[in-house]
Amino acid sequence: MPEIRDPIHGFISLSSDEMSIINTRPFQRLRRIRQLATTYLVYPSAEHTRFPHSIGVMHVSNQMFNKLIEKRSQVLEWSPDEVNRYRQMLRLASLLHDVAHAPFSHAGDNLYDDSVKGHEGMAGKIITETEISPIVQRIGDQHGFGVEEIAAMITGDSYKKEIRMLTNIFASELDSDKMDYLLRDSLYTGVKYGNFDLERIMNVISLFPKEGAWHLGFEYDGVEAVEGLILARYFMFSQVYLHRTRRVYDRILHHLLKDILQSTYGNDRLPVDVEEYLKLDDYSVIEKAKTIKSVWADRFLNRVHLKCVWETEAVGSKESRAQQRKYDSIIKAELEMKYKPEEVIVDQYQKAPVKFEIDEIPTINIISKDSNIITHSFKEKAPIVAKLEDPIYIFRVYTDASIAQQVLGHIQMRYEILKGGK
Protein backbone atom coordinates (compact mmCIF):
# COMPACT_ATOMS: atom_id res chain seq x y z
CA MET A 1 0.00 0.00 0.00
CA PRO A 2 1.49 3.38 -1.01
CA GLU A 3 2.40 5.82 1.76
CA ILE A 4 3.06 9.55 1.80
CA ARG A 5 5.12 11.15 4.55
CA ASP A 6 3.46 14.28 5.87
CA PRO A 7 4.96 16.81 8.34
CA ILE A 8 1.67 17.03 10.26
CA HIS A 9 0.33 13.48 10.34
CA GLY A 10 3.37 11.29 9.67
CA PHE A 11 2.86 8.43 7.23
CA ILE A 12 -0.46 8.54 5.36
CA SER A 13 -1.57 5.33 3.66
CA LEU A 14 -3.43 5.33 0.35
CA SER A 15 -4.75 2.69 -1.99
CA SER A 16 -3.26 2.32 -5.47
CA ASP A 17 -6.48 3.77 -6.94
CA GLU A 18 -6.27 6.78 -4.61
CA MET A 19 -2.68 7.29 -5.75
CA SER A 20 -3.95 7.17 -9.33
CA ILE A 21 -6.29 10.07 -8.50
CA ILE A 22 -3.45 12.01 -6.91
CA ASN A 23 -1.38 11.50 -10.05
CA THR A 24 -4.04 12.97 -12.35
CA ARG A 25 -3.57 16.34 -14.00
CA PRO A 26 -6.37 18.10 -12.05
CA PHE A 27 -5.04 16.93 -8.69
CA GLN A 28 -1.40 17.70 -9.53
CA ARG A 29 -2.55 21.24 -10.33
CA LEU A 30 -3.09 21.68 -6.57
CA ARG A 31 0.71 21.75 -6.20
CA ARG A 32 0.45 25.12 -7.93
CA ILE A 33 -2.35 26.55 -5.77
CA ARG A 34 -1.07 28.16 -2.56
CA GLN A 35 -3.09 27.30 0.52
CA LEU A 36 -2.93 30.82 1.96
CA ALA A 37 -2.97 32.95 -1.19
CA THR A 38 -0.81 36.05 -0.63
CA THR A 39 0.15 35.26 2.97
CA TYR A 40 3.65 34.30 1.78
CA LEU A 41 4.24 38.00 1.12
CA VAL A 42 3.93 38.54 4.89
CA TYR A 43 5.00 35.16 6.29
CA PRO A 44 7.74 34.08 3.83
CA SER A 45 7.51 30.36 4.61
CA ALA A 46 3.76 30.15 3.91
CA GLU A 47 4.40 28.57 0.52
CA HIS A 48 2.43 25.38 1.19
CA THR A 49 -0.27 24.35 -1.25
CA ARG A 50 -3.68 22.71 -1.48
CA PHE A 51 -1.96 19.46 -2.51
CA PRO A 52 -0.76 18.20 0.90
CA HIS A 53 -3.75 19.77 2.64
CA SER A 54 -6.17 17.70 0.56
CA ILE A 55 -4.31 14.51 1.41
CA GLY A 56 -4.24 15.55 5.07
CA VAL A 57 -8.00 16.14 5.14
CA MET A 58 -8.56 12.65 3.75
CA HIS A 59 -6.36 11.24 6.51
CA VAL A 60 -8.11 13.12 9.33
CA SER A 61 -11.54 12.22 7.93
CA ASN A 62 -10.51 8.58 7.91
CA GLN A 63 -9.37 8.80 11.53
CA MET A 64 -12.65 10.40 12.56
CA PHE A 65 -14.68 7.77 10.71
CA ASN A 66 -12.75 4.89 12.26
CA LYS A 67 -13.22 6.32 15.74
CA LEU A 68 -16.97 6.71 15.17
CA ILE A 69 -17.24 3.12 13.95
CA GLU A 70 -15.26 1.93 16.96
CA LYS A 71 -17.64 3.70 19.33
CA ARG A 72 -20.99 3.45 17.57
CA SER A 73 -20.89 0.42 15.27
CA GLN A 74 -23.63 -1.36 17.21
CA VAL A 75 -26.12 1.51 17.04
CA LEU A 76 -25.28 2.38 13.43
CA GLU A 77 -26.07 -1.20 12.45
CA TRP A 78 -24.02 -1.01 9.27
CA SER A 79 -22.85 -4.23 7.66
CA PRO A 80 -19.10 -4.65 6.99
CA ASP A 81 -19.74 -3.86 3.32
CA GLU A 82 -21.59 -0.67 4.25
CA VAL A 83 -18.77 0.40 6.57
CA ASN A 84 -16.23 -0.08 3.78
CA ARG A 85 -18.47 1.72 1.28
CA TYR A 86 -19.04 4.77 3.46
CA ARG A 87 -15.38 4.93 4.50
CA GLN A 88 -14.27 4.92 0.88
CA MET A 89 -16.85 7.54 -0.11
CA LEU A 90 -15.66 9.78 2.71
CA ARG A 91 -12.00 9.33 1.77
CA LEU A 92 -12.64 10.26 -1.85
CA ALA A 93 -14.83 13.27 -1.08
CA SER A 94 -12.29 14.53 1.48
CA LEU A 95 -9.40 14.02 -0.93
CA LEU A 96 -11.19 15.90 -3.72
CA HIS A 97 -12.98 18.59 -1.73
CA ASP A 98 -10.52 21.33 -2.81
CA VAL A 99 -9.67 20.03 -6.30
CA ALA A 100 -11.26 23.06 -7.98
CA HIS A 101 -9.82 25.97 -6.03
CA ALA A 102 -9.07 28.99 -8.19
CA PRO A 103 -5.57 30.49 -8.40
CA PHE A 104 -4.39 31.63 -4.97
CA SER A 105 -7.25 29.71 -3.34
CA HIS A 106 -9.97 32.06 -2.07
CA ALA A 107 -8.76 35.14 -3.97
CA GLY A 108 -11.11 34.29 -6.83
CA ASP A 109 -14.09 33.14 -4.79
CA ASN A 110 -16.48 35.79 -6.13
CA LEU A 111 -15.27 35.54 -9.73
CA TYR A 112 -17.16 32.36 -10.59
CA ASP A 113 -19.87 32.46 -13.22
CA ASP A 114 -23.39 32.40 -11.81
CA SER A 115 -23.92 28.97 -13.36
CA VAL A 116 -21.17 27.52 -11.15
CA LYS A 117 -21.71 27.22 -7.39
CA GLY A 118 -18.26 28.37 -6.33
CA HIS A 119 -15.25 26.09 -6.22
CA GLU A 120 -17.45 23.30 -4.87
CA GLY A 121 -19.60 23.44 -8.00
CA MET A 122 -16.53 23.43 -10.21
CA ALA A 123 -15.20 20.46 -8.23
CA GLY A 124 -18.31 18.54 -9.21
CA LYS A 125 -17.56 19.27 -12.87
CA ILE A 126 -13.90 18.30 -12.56
CA ILE A 127 -14.74 15.03 -10.80
CA THR A 128 -17.32 14.03 -13.42
CA GLU A 129 -15.74 15.46 -16.60
CA THR A 130 -12.01 14.71 -16.35
CA GLU A 131 -9.73 11.68 -16.03
CA ILE A 132 -10.65 11.56 -12.34
CA SER A 133 -14.11 10.27 -13.23
CA PRO A 134 -13.25 6.74 -14.45
CA ILE A 135 -10.92 6.18 -11.49
CA VAL A 136 -13.59 7.18 -8.98
CA GLN A 137 -16.11 5.04 -10.83
CA ARG A 138 -13.73 2.06 -10.77
CA ILE A 139 -13.45 2.42 -7.00
CA GLY A 140 -17.20 2.88 -6.75
CA ASP A 141 -17.88 -0.28 -8.72
CA GLN A 142 -16.04 -2.22 -6.03
CA HIS A 143 -18.04 -0.65 -3.19
CA GLY A 144 -21.47 0.15 -4.62
CA PHE A 145 -21.48 3.89 -5.35
CA GLY A 146 -21.12 6.14 -8.37
CA VAL A 147 -18.97 9.11 -9.30
CA GLU A 148 -21.99 11.42 -9.14
CA GLU A 149 -22.46 10.55 -5.46
CA ILE A 150 -18.93 11.72 -4.63
CA ALA A 151 -19.49 14.95 -6.55
CA ALA A 152 -22.77 15.49 -4.69
CA MET A 153 -21.02 15.11 -1.32
CA ILE A 154 -18.80 18.07 -2.21
CA THR A 155 -21.47 20.25 -3.80
CA GLY A 156 -23.85 19.59 -0.90
CA ASP A 157 -26.53 18.12 -3.15
CA SER A 158 -26.84 14.78 -1.37
CA TYR A 159 -29.77 14.44 1.04
CA LYS A 160 -29.43 10.82 2.10
CA LYS A 161 -29.04 10.87 5.88
CA GLU A 162 -25.98 8.61 5.95
CA ILE A 163 -24.25 10.75 3.34
CA ARG A 164 -25.09 13.95 5.21
CA MET A 165 -23.40 12.53 8.28
CA LEU A 166 -20.31 11.68 6.24
CA THR A 167 -20.27 15.14 4.67
CA ASN A 168 -20.32 16.75 8.11
CA ILE A 169 -17.04 15.02 8.89
CA PHE A 170 -15.21 17.22 6.36
CA ALA A 171 -17.65 20.14 6.04
CA SER A 172 -19.12 21.43 9.32
CA GLU A 173 -18.23 23.78 12.16
CA LEU A 174 -15.57 21.44 13.56
CA ASP A 175 -14.44 19.29 10.67
CA SER A 176 -11.38 17.52 9.28
CA ASP A 177 -10.77 20.40 6.88
CA LYS A 178 -10.29 22.90 9.70
CA MET A 179 -8.36 20.42 11.82
CA ASP A 180 -5.81 19.96 9.06
CA TYR A 181 -5.46 23.52 7.81
CA LEU A 182 -5.07 25.04 11.28
CA LEU A 183 -2.15 22.75 12.12
CA ARG A 184 -0.66 23.05 8.63
CA ASP A 185 -1.00 26.83 8.40
CA SER A 186 0.46 27.20 11.87
CA LEU A 187 3.49 25.11 10.92
CA TYR A 188 4.21 26.87 7.65
CA THR A 189 3.66 30.42 8.87
CA GLY A 190 5.84 29.73 11.90
CA VAL A 191 3.21 30.84 14.42
CA LYS A 192 1.86 28.72 17.26
CA TYR A 193 -1.70 30.03 17.33
CA GLY A 194 -3.15 27.17 15.27
CA ASN A 195 -2.04 24.33 17.51
CA PHE A 196 -4.58 22.21 19.38
CA ASP A 197 -4.88 18.66 20.71
CA LEU A 198 -5.93 16.67 17.63
CA GLU A 199 -5.41 13.33 19.35
CA ARG A 200 -7.77 14.28 22.16
CA ILE A 201 -10.37 15.53 19.68
CA MET A 202 -10.26 12.12 18.01
CA ASN A 203 -10.82 10.40 21.33
CA VAL A 204 -13.92 12.40 22.26
CA ILE A 205 -15.75 12.59 18.94
CA SER A 206 -18.99 10.61 18.86
CA LEU A 207 -22.51 10.41 17.43
CA PHE A 208 -25.98 11.10 18.73
CA PRO A 209 -29.40 10.45 17.19
CA LYS A 210 -31.79 13.22 16.25
CA GLU A 211 -34.85 13.19 14.00
CA GLY A 212 -34.05 9.78 12.58
CA ALA A 213 -30.45 10.55 11.67
CA TRP A 214 -27.02 10.46 13.29
CA HIS A 215 -25.12 13.67 14.03
CA LEU A 216 -21.59 14.47 15.16
CA GLY A 217 -21.03 15.40 18.78
CA PHE A 218 -18.33 15.49 21.42
CA GLU A 219 -18.22 13.68 24.72
CA TYR A 220 -18.68 15.68 27.90
CA ASP A 221 -15.11 15.27 29.15
CA GLY A 222 -13.65 16.54 25.88
CA VAL A 223 -14.99 20.08 26.05
CA GLU A 224 -11.57 21.57 26.78
CA ALA A 225 -10.11 19.97 23.65
CA VAL A 226 -12.92 21.44 21.56
CA GLU A 227 -12.31 24.84 23.20
CA GLY A 228 -8.67 24.57 22.14
CA LEU A 229 -9.68 23.98 18.54
CA ILE A 230 -12.05 26.96 18.53
CA LEU A 231 -9.45 29.23 20.13
CA ALA A 232 -6.87 28.11 17.58
CA ARG A 233 -9.18 29.13 14.75
CA TYR A 234 -9.94 32.47 16.40
CA PHE A 235 -6.27 33.36 16.82
CA MET A 236 -5.33 32.24 13.31
CA PHE A 237 -8.02 34.51 11.89
CA SER A 238 -7.11 37.50 14.02
CA GLN A 239 -3.33 37.16 13.63
CA VAL A 240 -2.76 35.51 10.23
CA TYR A 241 -5.75 35.26 7.91
CA LEU A 242 -6.86 38.85 8.56
CA HIS A 243 -3.36 40.37 8.81
CA ARG A 244 -3.60 43.90 7.42
CA THR A 245 -0.85 43.48 4.82
CA ARG A 246 -2.11 40.10 3.65
CA ARG A 247 -5.60 41.58 3.24
CA VAL A 248 -4.47 44.43 1.01
CA TYR A 249 -2.52 42.02 -1.18
CA ASP A 250 -5.61 39.85 -1.48
CA ARG A 251 -7.48 42.88 -2.80
CA ILE A 252 -4.67 43.75 -5.20
CA LEU A 253 -4.65 40.16 -6.41
CA HIS A 254 -8.41 40.22 -6.86
CA HIS A 255 -8.13 43.22 -9.20
CA LEU A 256 -5.21 41.57 -11.01
CA LEU A 257 -7.21 38.38 -11.57
CA LYS A 258 -10.06 40.40 -13.06
CA ASP A 259 -7.65 42.15 -15.43
CA ILE A 260 -6.10 38.84 -16.48
CA LEU A 261 -9.47 37.19 -17.04
CA GLN A 262 -10.68 40.19 -19.05
CA SER A 263 -7.54 40.10 -21.18
CA THR A 264 -7.72 36.33 -21.73
CA TYR A 265 -11.43 35.58 -22.00
CA GLY A 266 -13.08 38.92 -22.71
CA ASN A 267 -14.83 39.06 -19.32
CA ASP A 268 -13.82 39.08 -15.68
CA ARG A 269 -15.36 35.71 -14.78
CA LEU A 270 -13.49 32.45 -14.27
CA PRO A 271 -14.07 30.10 -17.22
CA VAL A 272 -16.90 27.58 -16.98
CA ASP A 273 -15.19 25.16 -19.34
CA VAL A 274 -13.24 22.66 -17.26
CA GLU A 275 -10.22 22.46 -19.57
CA GLU A 276 -9.84 26.24 -19.66
CA TYR A 277 -10.30 26.41 -15.90
CA LEU A 278 -7.56 23.85 -15.26
CA LYS A 279 -5.07 26.01 -17.17
CA LEU A 280 -5.30 28.59 -14.39
CA ASP A 281 -3.05 28.31 -11.35
CA ASP A 282 -0.75 30.54 -9.31
CA TYR A 283 2.09 30.07 -11.79
CA SER A 284 0.03 30.98 -14.85
CA VAL A 285 -1.30 34.09 -13.10
CA ILE A 286 2.20 35.25 -12.20
CA GLU A 287 3.46 34.63 -15.75
CA LYS A 288 0.50 36.51 -17.21
CA ALA A 289 1.06 39.36 -14.74
CA LYS A 290 4.55 39.81 -16.21
CA THR A 291 3.11 40.57 -19.65
CA ILE A 292 -0.20 42.29 -18.99
CA LYS A 293 -0.52 46.07 -18.81
CA SER A 294 -2.03 46.56 -15.36
CA VAL A 295 -1.24 48.72 -12.36
CA TRP A 296 -2.24 45.76 -10.21
CA ALA A 297 0.36 43.53 -11.86
CA ASP A 298 3.14 45.97 -11.05
CA ARG A 299 2.03 46.27 -7.43
CA PHE A 300 1.67 42.53 -6.99
CA LEU A 301 4.94 41.50 -8.63
CA ASN A 302 7.03 44.21 -6.98
CA ARG A 303 5.32 44.14 -3.58
CA VAL A 304 4.18 47.74 -3.83
CA HIS A 305 1.01 48.09 -1.82
CA LEU A 306 -1.14 50.91 -0.53
CA LYS A 307 -0.56 51.82 3.10
CA CYS A 308 -3.12 51.36 5.84
CA VAL A 309 -3.99 54.85 7.10
CA TRP A 310 -7.15 54.05 9.06
CA GLU A 311 -8.39 51.13 11.07
CA THR A 312 -11.37 50.82 13.38
CA GLU A 313 -12.70 48.01 15.49
CA ALA A 314 -16.28 47.51 16.57
CA VAL A 315 -16.11 47.38 20.38
CA GLY A 316 -18.48 47.93 23.26
CA SER A 317 -22.12 46.90 23.43
CA LYS A 318 -23.91 45.08 20.64
CA GLU A 319 -25.74 48.29 19.77
CA SER A 320 -22.58 50.41 19.67
CA ARG A 321 -20.83 47.83 17.48
CA ALA A 322 -23.75 47.85 15.06
CA GLN A 323 -23.65 51.64 14.95
CA GLN A 324 -19.90 51.60 14.27
CA ARG A 325 -20.39 49.21 11.36
CA LYS A 326 -23.10 51.49 9.99
CA TYR A 327 -20.76 54.50 10.09
CA ASP A 328 -18.01 52.45 8.45
CA SER A 329 -20.34 51.37 5.64
CA ILE A 330 -21.20 55.01 4.92
CA ILE A 331 -17.52 56.00 4.85
CA LYS A 332 -16.72 53.03 2.60
CA ALA A 333 -19.38 54.00 0.07
CA GLU A 334 -18.19 57.61 0.03
CA LEU A 335 -14.53 56.75 -0.43
CA GLU A 336 -15.22 54.25 -3.19
CA MET A 337 -17.30 56.84 -5.00
CA LYS A 338 -14.72 59.60 -4.61
CA TYR A 339 -11.52 57.67 -5.39
CA LYS A 340 -10.39 55.10 -7.93
CA PRO A 341 -9.59 51.55 -6.67
CA GLU A 342 -5.90 52.07 -7.44
CA GLU A 343 -5.96 55.14 -5.14
CA VAL A 344 -7.99 53.85 -2.19
CA ILE A 345 -8.89 50.35 -1.07
CA VAL A 346 -11.46 49.95 1.70
CA ASP A 347 -11.57 46.60 3.48
CA GLN A 348 -14.70 46.05 5.55
CA TYR A 349 -15.08 42.45 6.64
CA GLN A 350 -16.39 40.34 9.45
CA LYS A 351 -16.01 36.65 10.19
CA ALA A 352 -17.32 34.54 13.04
CA PRO A 353 -14.62 31.99 14.00
CA VAL A 354 -17.40 29.56 14.89
CA LYS A 355 -21.18 29.45 14.65
CA PHE A 356 -22.65 27.77 17.69
CA GLU A 357 -26.12 27.89 16.18
CA ILE A 358 -27.58 28.01 12.67
CA ASP A 359 -31.28 28.85 12.49
CA GLU A 360 -31.40 28.36 16.30
CA ILE A 361 -30.12 24.77 15.92
CA PRO A 362 -26.88 24.03 17.85
CA THR A 363 -23.93 23.15 15.63
CA ILE A 364 -21.76 21.74 18.43
CA ASN A 365 -23.34 19.27 20.84
CA ILE A 366 -21.98 17.79 24.05
CA ILE A 367 -23.13 14.24 24.70
CA SER A 368 -22.73 11.73 27.51
CA LYS A 369 -19.90 9.22 27.11
CA ASP A 370 -21.91 6.07 27.66
CA SER A 371 -25.17 6.99 25.95
CA ASN A 372 -26.54 8.97 23.05
CA ILE A 373 -28.05 11.76 25.14
CA ILE A 374 -27.22 15.44 24.61
CA THR A 375 -26.22 16.72 28.04
CA HIS A 376 -25.32 20.35 27.29
CA SER A 377 -25.22 22.89 24.55
CA PHE A 378 -21.62 23.85 23.97
CA LYS A 379 -22.33 27.49 24.81
CA GLU A 380 -23.54 26.47 28.28
CA LYS A 381 -20.55 24.27 28.99
CA ALA A 382 -17.94 26.69 27.61
CA PRO A 383 -19.20 30.22 28.38
CA ILE A 384 -15.83 31.93 27.82
CA VAL A 385 -15.23 30.47 24.37
CA ALA A 386 -18.92 31.02 23.57
CA LYS A 387 -18.19 34.76 23.51
CA LEU A 388 -16.15 34.16 20.35
CA GLU A 389 -19.40 33.77 18.47
CA ASP A 390 -19.30 37.53 17.92
CA PRO A 391 -17.67 38.08 14.51
CA ILE A 392 -14.14 39.37 14.21
CA TYR A 393 -14.65 42.74 12.53
CA ILE A 394 -12.18 44.85 10.58
CA PHE A 395 -12.50 48.17 8.79
CA ARG A 396 -9.32 49.38 7.13
CA VAL A 397 -8.57 52.07 4.60
CA TYR A 398 -5.47 51.76 2.43
CA THR A 399 -4.27 54.58 0.22
CA ASP A 400 -1.42 55.87 -1.88
CA ALA A 401 1.05 57.96 0.12
CA SER A 402 0.50 60.98 -2.13
CA ILE A 403 -3.11 61.40 -1.00
CA ALA A 404 -2.88 59.84 2.46
CA GLN A 405 -3.46 63.08 4.38
CA GLN A 406 -6.37 64.05 2.14
CA VAL A 407 -8.06 60.67 2.64
CA LEU A 408 -7.37 60.68 6.36
CA GLY A 409 -8.81 64.17 6.71
CA HIS A 410 -11.99 63.14 4.90
CA ILE A 411 -12.44 60.10 7.15
CA GLN A 412 -11.94 62.08 10.35
CA MET A 413 -14.30 64.84 9.24
CA ARG A 414 -17.05 62.41 8.26
CA TYR A 415 -16.80 60.46 11.50
CA GLU A 416 -17.12 63.66 13.50
CA ILE A 417 -20.25 64.58 11.56
CA LEU A 418 -21.77 61.09 11.76
CA LYS A 419 -21.11 60.65 15.46
CA GLY A 420 -22.30 64.16 16.15
CA GLY A 421 -25.59 63.37 14.47
CA LYS A 422 -25.30 66.29 12.05
SVG drawing of the C-alpha trace seen along z (x, -y; Angstrom):
<svg xmlns="http://www.w3.org/2000/svg" viewBox="-37 -69 47 76">
<polyline fill="none" stroke="black" stroke-width="0.4" points="0.0,0.0 1.5,-3.4 2.4,-5.8 3.1,-9.5 5.1,-11.2 3.5,-14.3 5.0,-16.8 1.7,-17.0 0.3,-13.5 3.4,-11.3 2.9,-8.4 -0.5,-8.5 -1.6,-5.3 -3.4,-5.3 -4.8,-2.7 -3.3,-2.3 -6.5,-3.8 -6.3,-6.8 -2.7,-7.3 -4.0,-7.2 -6.3,-10.1 -3.5,-12.0 -1.4,-11.5 -4.0,-13.0 -3.6,-16.3 -6.4,-18.1 -5.0,-16.9 -1.4,-17.7 -2.6,-21.2 -3.1,-21.7 0.7,-21.7 0.4,-25.1 -2.3,-26.6 -1.1,-28.2 -3.1,-27.3 -2.9,-30.8 -3.0,-32.9 -0.8,-36.1 0.1,-35.3 3.6,-34.3 4.2,-38.0 3.9,-38.5 5.0,-35.2 7.7,-34.1 7.5,-30.4 3.8,-30.2 4.4,-28.6 2.4,-25.4 -0.3,-24.4 -3.7,-22.7 -2.0,-19.5 -0.8,-18.2 -3.7,-19.8 -6.2,-17.7 -4.3,-14.5 -4.2,-15.5 -8.0,-16.1 -8.6,-12.7 -6.4,-11.2 -8.1,-13.1 -11.5,-12.2 -10.5,-8.6 -9.4,-8.8 -12.7,-10.4 -14.7,-7.8 -12.7,-4.9 -13.2,-6.3 -17.0,-6.7 -17.2,-3.1 -15.3,-1.9 -17.6,-3.7 -21.0,-3.5 -20.9,-0.4 -23.6,1.4 -26.1,-1.5 -25.3,-2.4 -26.1,1.2 -24.0,1.0 -22.8,4.2 -19.1,4.7 -19.7,3.9 -21.6,0.7 -18.8,-0.4 -16.2,0.1 -18.5,-1.7 -19.0,-4.8 -15.4,-4.9 -14.3,-4.9 -16.8,-7.5 -15.7,-9.8 -12.0,-9.3 -12.6,-10.3 -14.8,-13.3 -12.3,-14.5 -9.4,-14.0 -11.2,-15.9 -13.0,-18.6 -10.5,-21.3 -9.7,-20.0 -11.3,-23.1 -9.8,-26.0 -9.1,-29.0 -5.6,-30.5 -4.4,-31.6 -7.3,-29.7 -10.0,-32.1 -8.8,-35.1 -11.1,-34.3 -14.1,-33.1 -16.5,-35.8 -15.3,-35.5 -17.2,-32.4 -19.9,-32.5 -23.4,-32.4 -23.9,-29.0 -21.2,-27.5 -21.7,-27.2 -18.3,-28.4 -15.3,-26.1 -17.5,-23.3 -19.6,-23.4 -16.5,-23.4 -15.2,-20.5 -18.3,-18.5 -17.6,-19.3 -13.9,-18.3 -14.7,-15.0 -17.3,-14.0 -15.7,-15.5 -12.0,-14.7 -9.7,-11.7 -10.6,-11.6 -14.1,-10.3 -13.2,-6.7 -10.9,-6.2 -13.6,-7.2 -16.1,-5.0 -13.7,-2.1 -13.4,-2.4 -17.2,-2.9 -17.9,0.3 -16.0,2.2 -18.0,0.6 -21.5,-0.1 -21.5,-3.9 -21.1,-6.1 -19.0,-9.1 -22.0,-11.4 -22.5,-10.6 -18.9,-11.7 -19.5,-14.9 -22.8,-15.5 -21.0,-15.1 -18.8,-18.1 -21.5,-20.2 -23.9,-19.6 -26.5,-18.1 -26.8,-14.8 -29.8,-14.4 -29.4,-10.8 -29.0,-10.9 -26.0,-8.6 -24.3,-10.8 -25.1,-14.0 -23.4,-12.5 -20.3,-11.7 -20.3,-15.1 -20.3,-16.7 -17.0,-15.0 -15.2,-17.2 -17.7,-20.1 -19.1,-21.4 -18.2,-23.8 -15.6,-21.4 -14.4,-19.3 -11.4,-17.5 -10.8,-20.4 -10.3,-22.9 -8.4,-20.4 -5.8,-20.0 -5.5,-23.5 -5.1,-25.0 -2.2,-22.7 -0.7,-23.0 -1.0,-26.8 0.5,-27.2 3.5,-25.1 4.2,-26.9 3.7,-30.4 5.8,-29.7 3.2,-30.8 1.9,-28.7 -1.7,-30.0 -3.1,-27.2 -2.0,-24.3 -4.6,-22.2 -4.9,-18.7 -5.9,-16.7 -5.4,-13.3 -7.8,-14.3 -10.4,-15.5 -10.3,-12.1 -10.8,-10.4 -13.9,-12.4 -15.8,-12.6 -19.0,-10.6 -22.5,-10.4 -26.0,-11.1 -29.4,-10.4 -31.8,-13.2 -34.8,-13.2 -34.1,-9.8 -30.4,-10.6 -27.0,-10.5 -25.1,-13.7 -21.6,-14.5 -21.0,-15.4 -18.3,-15.5 -18.2,-13.7 -18.7,-15.7 -15.1,-15.3 -13.6,-16.5 -15.0,-20.1 -11.6,-21.6 -10.1,-20.0 -12.9,-21.4 -12.3,-24.8 -8.7,-24.6 -9.7,-24.0 -12.0,-27.0 -9.5,-29.2 -6.9,-28.1 -9.2,-29.1 -9.9,-32.5 -6.3,-33.4 -5.3,-32.2 -8.0,-34.5 -7.1,-37.5 -3.3,-37.2 -2.8,-35.5 -5.7,-35.3 -6.9,-38.9 -3.4,-40.4 -3.6,-43.9 -0.8,-43.5 -2.1,-40.1 -5.6,-41.6 -4.5,-44.4 -2.5,-42.0 -5.6,-39.8 -7.5,-42.9 -4.7,-43.7 -4.6,-40.2 -8.4,-40.2 -8.1,-43.2 -5.2,-41.6 -7.2,-38.4 -10.1,-40.4 -7.6,-42.2 -6.1,-38.8 -9.5,-37.2 -10.7,-40.2 -7.5,-40.1 -7.7,-36.3 -11.4,-35.6 -13.1,-38.9 -14.8,-39.1 -13.8,-39.1 -15.4,-35.7 -13.5,-32.4 -14.1,-30.1 -16.9,-27.6 -15.2,-25.2 -13.2,-22.7 -10.2,-22.5 -9.8,-26.2 -10.3,-26.4 -7.6,-23.9 -5.1,-26.0 -5.3,-28.6 -3.0,-28.3 -0.7,-30.5 2.1,-30.1 0.0,-31.0 -1.3,-34.1 2.2,-35.3 3.5,-34.6 0.5,-36.5 1.1,-39.4 4.5,-39.8 3.1,-40.6 -0.2,-42.3 -0.5,-46.1 -2.0,-46.6 -1.2,-48.7 -2.2,-45.8 0.4,-43.5 3.1,-46.0 2.0,-46.3 1.7,-42.5 4.9,-41.5 7.0,-44.2 5.3,-44.1 4.2,-47.7 1.0,-48.1 -1.1,-50.9 -0.6,-51.8 -3.1,-51.4 -4.0,-54.9 -7.1,-54.1 -8.4,-51.1 -11.4,-50.8 -12.7,-48.0 -16.3,-47.5 -16.1,-47.4 -18.5,-47.9 -22.1,-46.9 -23.9,-45.1 -25.7,-48.3 -22.6,-50.4 -20.8,-47.8 -23.7,-47.8 -23.6,-51.6 -19.9,-51.6 -20.4,-49.2 -23.1,-51.5 -20.8,-54.5 -18.0,-52.5 -20.3,-51.4 -21.2,-55.0 -17.5,-56.0 -16.7,-53.0 -19.4,-54.0 -18.2,-57.6 -14.5,-56.7 -15.2,-54.2 -17.3,-56.8 -14.7,-59.6 -11.5,-57.7 -10.4,-55.1 -9.6,-51.6 -5.9,-52.1 -6.0,-55.1 -8.0,-53.9 -8.9,-50.3 -11.5,-49.9 -11.6,-46.6 -14.7,-46.1 -15.1,-42.5 -16.4,-40.3 -16.0,-36.6 -17.3,-34.5 -14.6,-32.0 -17.4,-29.6 -21.2,-29.5 -22.7,-27.8 -26.1,-27.9 -27.6,-28.0 -31.3,-28.8 -31.4,-28.4 -30.1,-24.8 -26.9,-24.0 -23.9,-23.1 -21.8,-21.7 -23.3,-19.3 -22.0,-17.8 -23.1,-14.2 -22.7,-11.7 -19.9,-9.2 -21.9,-6.1 -25.2,-7.0 -26.5,-9.0 -28.1,-11.8 -27.2,-15.4 -26.2,-16.7 -25.3,-20.3 -25.2,-22.9 -21.6,-23.8 -22.3,-27.5 -23.5,-26.5 -20.5,-24.3 -17.9,-26.7 -19.2,-30.2 -15.8,-31.9 -15.2,-30.5 -18.9,-31.0 -18.2,-34.8 -16.1,-34.2 -19.4,-33.8 -19.3,-37.5 -17.7,-38.1 -14.1,-39.4 -14.6,-42.7 -12.2,-44.8 -12.5,-48.2 -9.3,-49.4 -8.6,-52.1 -5.5,-51.8 -4.3,-54.6 -1.4,-55.9 1.1,-58.0 0.5,-61.0 -3.1,-61.4 -2.9,-59.8 -3.5,-63.1 -6.4,-64.0 -8.1,-60.7 -7.4,-60.7 -8.8,-64.2 -12.0,-63.1 -12.4,-60.1 -11.9,-62.1 -14.3,-64.8 -17.0,-62.4 -16.8,-60.5 -17.1,-63.7 -20.3,-64.6 -21.8,-61.1 -21.1,-60.7 -22.3,-64.2 -25.6,-63.4 -25.3,-66.3"/>
</svg>
